[in-house]
Amino acid sequence: MWDYISSLRDAILGDENLLFHLFNSVFLTILCVTTFFIYILMSQKELLQFSYTLETVNDQPVNVLYSRNWGNKDLPVVMVVPGNPGHGGFYVEYLEMVVEECEGKFRGCVVSHVGHSPAQSRVFNVREQVLSKMAFIKEQLEPDTKLYLVGHSFGAHIILQMLEKGVEAEKTVLLFPMFDSMAQMPKAANLQKMLQYQFCITGIAWLTSLLPFTLRRKMIQFYLQRFSKNTQDHMAYTIFELISPDSLNNVFGLARNELAVVREPNFKLIQKHHESLVFYYGMFDLWAPLNCLRKLRKNVPEVKFHIADSDVSHTFMFGSCRKVARKTIQLLTDDLPYDMTNLLPNVEEVKAAAAEQDYDFCED
């Protein structure tokens, strides 16, 4: 064996032409690899045209998305708490439009869920997400800041927990609020099936991470073009960040904990804060169906609520940002009527939509 290696070495060193071609091949290989990585970095820079600020919140790294006028400390703050997945990138367009709709009278931020952005190997539960948002208020906002809270989907549960723990807000708007008996919601069955295949899904994510950056980007953009009205780069990058084993484990881990802890609402708490709380429901939302609103109104008759147009879905960030941003500001500034009793959708229409999705709709 050693004789063979020695003879090969002598052959290479003895043949100047062979030696030249060998070094030439090595040089070209290094050049190609370097060019490839430079191209990836340039593509990534192009994709990252929006920016986050990596904050240390409650001793954990959390990406926070700030509005462009965040530096004006005299303005009140609209703090957005996302659903799950809790990546602030989904709300880039929404946050910009909220500031536009209020004509710069508010400054805004979206606080990502800890462990979701940036991803961490440790999985954080519901309680830790609540404490993270409370810590952000304490550590990052000035003591005399007027605070307005906006919670989307599961973010509504987080905000209600924050209010229960003593956080004070001028006004709170809960968008498509998922805070009532999550395991019984029509969409919960699909989620529970996904949780059964968590290992397979994270494995596929790991395999996908081995693909070149630009190829993964093209795949995500192709998906957005086919299934979403919002094809902006920030959406592609957000999904790109979430398709990693650590991010997905946090998303699935939080979802599993949500199913366990999001049960009967605290109607006494809602009654206590009903003057400053507004609920914004979707007409055909399977994570927060109108059954939940009827139950809420039965237990808290004074509750303030509004119902979205029929074309606005639970995941409004993918196509209805302008509409929801406009409604958000109107609800925060009392420019919309709250008693929508006479504007509830036709019961038969809702029943038909419920039947298509295979869940029961109760009129009471």
Secondary structure, DSSP 4 states (H G I P E B T S, - for coil): -HHHHHHHHHHHHH-HHHHHHHHHHHHHHHHHHHHHHHHHHHHHHHH--S--EEEEETTEEEEEEE-TTTT-TTS-EEEEE--SS--GGGGHHHHHHHHHHTTTSSEEEEEPPTBBTTB-SS---HHHHHHHHHHHHHHHS-TT--EEEEEETHHHHHHHHHHHTT---SEEEEES---S-GGGSTTHHHHHHHHHTHHHHHHHHHHHHTS-HHHHHHHHHHHHHHH-S---HHHHHHHHHHSSHHHHHHHHHHHHHHHHH--S--HHHHHHTTTTEEEEE-TT-SSS-HHHHHHHHHH-TT-EEEE--TT--TTGGGT-HHHHHHHHHHHHTT-S----GGGPPPHHHHHHHHHHTT------
